[in-house]
Amino acid sequence: MSNVNDFGGKRERVGHYFNVTMGKVVKSLGKEEPAEMEGVTTRINKNGDRVYELQLDYLRGFIKGADLKLPPDEHPEYGKTMEFRIEAENGAQCVLQVPFDSAYGRGFLYAAPGIELDSPVEFEPYQYFSKKKGRDATGLSIIQHGEQLPWAYGTKKNPGGVPPLEKVTFKGKETWDNTKQLAFLEKKFLEFCSLFSDGDQEQPDPQPQAAPEPAPATAGPQDDF
C-alpha cells in the first residue's frame, strides 16, 4: 500500500527577509509594535503609516542559493531584485534582497568572482555624503576572511567587458542609458546563480515584495546573522 510520503515531503521554510536600503540591512517588522523593542527603529512610511524595523550594519552567513526576481506585475517600477538564501553559522536561515539596478547590486557583482562559497561572507552596505560628488554615495562591500573582496571587473582600469553608459536624448533632454550594461550584468548574475543546484535549494515562503523606500540610518544590534 502506498504511503503519503511517497508523493511528497516537508520543506524547511525561510521566514526571515532582509532588504538592503539606505546603507543598512533592514528587516521589516510591520505596523504592529513588537513586544520586544530593543534595537527596533520606527518611522513613518510614504503612506503615512508608522512601521517598525530592525536595522543591521551587515549580514553574515553562507550563500546557499541565489535568484533574480522580477517585480510584481502591478509595480514594474520596483525593478528586478537579487535574492540570496543565507545560512548563518548556527544554521539559522534568511533571505537577503538586493536591488539589481543599483550601486548595491553592482557592488556584489563586481566582487562575486572572488567569493568562496564554502566560507561565510559578509554583506555590508554603506551610505555617506561625498563632498567630491556633492551627493550621497552608496555601495555594498563584500567581506570574507576579514577582508573586503576587490572588484574583479567594473573599474575604469579593468572594465572587464562591462558596456559603458550611452548618452541618449529622451523628451528633448540628454540622459544616460544603461540598457546594455544591465543586460551584461544580468548575464553575469545568472551565471552566479547557476553555481547552485536547483534541487538542493530550499524554497522560501512566498512574500510580497515591498516598495523600495528610504529608511533611517540608525543601526540595530546583530542577531543570528
Disulfide bonds with the S-S distance in Angstrom:
none
